[in-house]
Amino acid sequence: MANKKIEDTFILRSQSEIWKRIKKISKSNKIGSAYLFSGPSGCGKEGTAIRFAQLLNCESSNNIICGNCSSCFRSTSLRHENIKIVFPLPVSANKNNSQNITLNNNIIADSISQKSIDHFHKIRIPMANRILIHSIRELRKSLYLKSTSKGMKIVLIFDAHLLSAGQGEAANALLKLLEEPPPGTTLVLVTDYSELLLPTIISRCQRISFPCLEDVHVESWLNSKMIKVSHIPFLVGLSRGNMHNAKFFISQSTDDLIEQINNLIDVITNTKSNSWRKFIQDYSRLAKQEKDKFEYHMMLIKIWFHSVYKLKNSIDDSLHNSSLKLKMEKFIVKYSSVDILSIIFDLEKIVRATYMNLYMPLVLTNFLLNTKKNLKK
């Protein structure tokens, strides 16, 4: 429980300006029917949304979360009757297979339990790549039922951009709900990719944009985990204000991370057909079967190029104090006219492509060809 309190405090402290705005909304008693929390991955959007829901249902205050009332106790475990959480589920979860349903229910219950302990925990259900229309239909039924409890009904929709996955049935169903919101209900859509949401959904939400976490907050968190002091600058530089990254990196060997980055850069900067063919095959498979791992590798490449850009323009970066700097310096000399920003932009498009169900072999082929053009000597 002590660790949970530390994590909760960290979220509110690291996004203090956002939290001030949220408290002001709550104190005014002018709560909107829908909010859109958007911003980079790992910046605390979901945790802040959970705390917002707890604040709106606190029985003692509309300005702070007392932590002592019965509502706060129920909110802490994410078992509050007024708080509904929607997230991507596998299509099989809605089929008449009792074994699959039991397995999925156990995974879901465990994920929610982990989320209640660590608000930075990312709920990932195997084979879940969209928010199901079934989830929205069930949500509509529950929201229009008369509630016997005090407080507001709060709906938290994590990875809201996946409402638009597939044929977008879930997005259209949610739009109807936003057009006629039930009284005493607030929906909070949380996403890393707001541009993938329907414009009609965005227009019905009050937007709250989150910045990435400042390095000082990531450094503070790493220090609390008893990380070797000499490794912290490197890990801060890799994390880029993303707590999901930081949590993953502390489970990895620093030497392995450096080797992995160098190998990825070698692959995309050479023009050997066999190497490119293997890259396209391997990462097309990852994009389909292990999306998290795919995003992680693309993120490593992007971080490396960000650091190269800073080195080229004499801007300090934590990664310049690591062994990665030597390869960066050689890269800058070899490709003196490289268009780094275009490469970074293309990497961001690759990740978005996985959520748009585009044909990844073609996406990756175009990326390698564009990178070759951008590596101007």
N, C-alpha and C positions, 0 to 999 in steps of 0.2 A: 504493500500500500504506500510505503514511503517513496518507492521508486516512481509510482504513478503520480504522486503529488509533485515530484520533481519534474516529470515530463509535462504535466499540465501547466505548471508554472513557466516552464521553458517556452511553451507555445505562446502563452499570453505575453511573455516578456519579449520574445523575438519578433512578434508582430504587434507591438504595443500601439502603434498608430491606428492600425486596423481595429484593434480591440477597443480603443477609445471611441472610435466612430460607432462601433456596434453597441457599446454601452449607452451612448447618446441616443441611438435609435430606441433602445429598450426603455430608457428613462422617459422618453417623450411620449410613450404609449401610442405612437403612430407607426405600428408595425405593418410593413408592406405584405402583400399576399405572395410575393415571389422575389427572391434574390438570386443573383448569379455571382458566385465566388469563383473568379478565374485568376490564373497566374501560373508560373512555372511549377513543374513537379517538385514535390518535397519541400514546399515552402510553408506548410502548416494550414492549408485551406480546410482540409477535412476536419482536423482537430479543432480549428476555430469554429467551424460549423456546428460541431458537437457541443462546444462550450456555449455557443449562441442558443442552441436548443435548451440546454440546461438553465441558462440565465432566464429565458422566457418562461420557464416553468418553476423557477425557484419560488417557494411560498413566502419567503422572508424579505426579498428585495428584488427590485427591477434594475439595480445598478451594479450589484456584485453577486457572485454565486456563493451563497452562505455555506454550502457543504454540510449543513447540519439538519435541514428539514427532510421530511420523508421523501419529498419529490427529488431532492438532490441525491439522496441515497439510491433511488431507483434509476435516476439518470446516469449515475456513475457506472453502473453495470450495463448501460444501454438496454435496460429492460423496462423503461418507462412506457406506460400505455399511450402517452401522447407523442412519443417520438418514433417515427417510422423511418427505416433506412432502406433505400433502394440501391442496388448495385448490379453489375452484370452477372448473369447466370447462364449456365449451359442450356442449350435448347432441350436436352434430354430431361431437364428438371421438370418439364411440363408434360412428360409422357407417362403413360401408365406402366411404368416399370418400377415395382416396389423396391427392388434392390438398389437401383440407381437413386431413387428418391430418398431412401434411408441414408445412403452414403453421402449424397449431396447435403442433406439436412444436417448430418453430423459435421461435415466440413464447414457449412455455413455457421452453425452454432459455435464452433471452435474459432472461426475467423472473427465473429462478432465479439466473442470473449476476449480475444487478443487485442482487438481494437479498443475495447473498454479499458484495458490495462495500458496500452501504448497507442495514443492517438496518431502517431506517425506510422503505425502498422498499416500496410496496404492490403486491403481485402482482395485476394486473387483466388477465384474459384476455378479449378481446372476445366479447360474447354469452354470457358465463359468469354464470349467475344461481343456480346451485345446486351442491352437492357431489354428484357422480354416484354412484349405487349401484355402478357399475362400478369406481369408484376404491376403494370399501370392499371389494368382493369381491377385487380384485387385492391389496389390502393384507392381507387375511386369508391369502391364499395365501403371500405372502412372509414373513409373521410366523411361520407354523407350520413353515417350512422350517428345518432345522438350520443354524445359522450356524457358519462356520469362523473368524470373527474374534473378537477379545476385545471386552469392553465390553458395553454394553446396547443393545438395539434401542429407538430412540426414534422415536415417531410425532408429528409436529407437524401439527395440523389447524387451518389458518388460516380465519377466517370460519366458525367451527364452527356458528353459528346457521343457516347455509345447508344444513346436513344436513336440516333440517326443511322445506326448500322443496319445492314440488310436493306429492306424496303422502307425503313423508317416508320413502321407501323406504331412503334412505341412513342415516337416523337409526335405523331399526329394525335395519338390518344392523350398524351400529356397536354398538348395544345388546347384541347377541348376543356381540360381541367383548369388550365390557366385562364381561359376565357370566362369561365363561370366558377371561380374559386369558392369552396365552401366557407362559410363564416367561421372565424376563429381559427383559421388555418394559414400557415406560412410554409411555402416550399423554398428550399435552398438547393439550387443546382450547383454542383462543384465540378470543375473541369480544368484540365491542362490545355484544352484545345477548344476555346469558345467559338472559334471560326467554323467548327464543324457542326455547330448547332443551327437549327432553323432560324432565320432572321426573325420570324414571327414569334418564336419562343423568346429570343433575346429581348425583343421589344417589350415584352410583358414582364421583364425582370428588372429590378433595381440592381445595377452592377457595382460590385466591390472588387477592385483589382488588387491582387496581392503581389508584392515584390518578392524576389528570391531572398533567402535569409542572408544577412550580413555575415562575412567571414568570422567576425568576432563571436557570434553566437554559435557557429559551427565549431569553432575552436574551443569555446567554453564547454560544449557538449562532449567533444572528444576528450577533453581533460577530465571530465566527470567519469569517463569510461576507463581511466587509468591507461591510456595509450602511451606508448613510449614517446617521450617529448621530442626526440629528433625526427619522428615520423609525422608529427602533427602538421607542420607546414605543407608537406607533400599531400597529405590527406585532405587538408582544407582546400588546397589548390585544385585537387581532383573533384571534390564535392561540388564546387561552384554554387554554394548556397542551397544545395539540394540535400535534405536530410535522408532521403531514401538512399542516395549515393553514399553518404557518410556511414550509414548503418551497414551497408553492404561492404564497403571498403575495409572496415575494421575486422572483417572476417577473412580478409585476404592477405597474403604475403605481399609486402611492398615490392620485393624483387619480382614476384610473379606478375604484379600489375604493370610494372615498367616493361617487362618482356612482352606482355600481351599487347600493350600500346605500340611498342616498336614493331612488332610483327604485323599488326593491322596497317600501320602506316606504310610498311614495305610493300604490302600487297596492293594497296590502292594507288601507289605512286609508280609502280612498275608497269610495263606493258606486255608482259609475257602472257600469251593466250591461255596456257594451262593454269596459271595462277588465277587469272580472271575467271576462267570457267569454274574453277573450284569455289572461288569466292561467291559467284552468283548462285551456284547450286546449294552451297552450305547455308547461305544467308536467306535464300528464298525458303528453304525448309524451316529455318529458325523463325522467320517472320510468321509462318503459318502455325508451327507447333510450339514454339517457345518464345512468344512475343517479348516477354520480359528480358530474356537473354539477348534477343536481337536489339532491343532498344538500348540495353546496357552497352553493347559493343559500338553501336553508332554514336552513343554519347561519349565514349572514350575517344573516338576519332575526332569528334567535334571539339572536345575539351583541348585536345592536343593542338588543333588548328587555332583555337582561340588564343592559346598561349604563344604560339608562333607569331600570330598577328601582333600581340603585345610586345614580344621581343623585337620584332622588326620595327616597331614604332617606339622603342625605348620606354615601354610602360612596364612597371614592376608587376611580377606575377609569382606566386608561391612556387610554381613548377620550375621556375628558372633556377631555383636552388637545389634541384634534383639532377640526377644523371640524365634526365630527358633533354637537358639543355644542349648537350653536345650534338645530338641528332638534329635538334631544331636549328642550331647555327649552321650545320652543314646543308640543311634543306634551304635555308635562306640564301646561302651562297650559290647553290646549284640552281635554284629557281628564283632569281632576283626579281622577276616581274610577275610572280604568282598572284592570282586573284583569290586571296584567302577568303574574303567575305562571301564570294560566290560559292565556294566549296562548302562553307558553313551553312549557307542558305539551302544548298542542295541536300545536305545531311538532314536538315530539319524537314524537308519535303519527303524524304524517304520514310521517316517515322510516321508522318501524317498519312502516307500512302497505305500503311498497314491498317489504319482505321477506316480507310475508304475502300478497302477490298480491291485494290488495284492489282494488276498482274506483276508480281514482284520480280521475276526474272527480267522483264523489260525495264522496270523501274531501276533496278540495280545496274543493268547494262548501260542505260542512259547516264546514270551517275558516274560510272567509271569513264565513259567517253567524255562527259563534260569535265570531269576532273583532269583528264589528259589535256583538254583544251585550256583549262585554267592554270595548268603548270607551265606557264610561259617562261622560257629561259632567257 
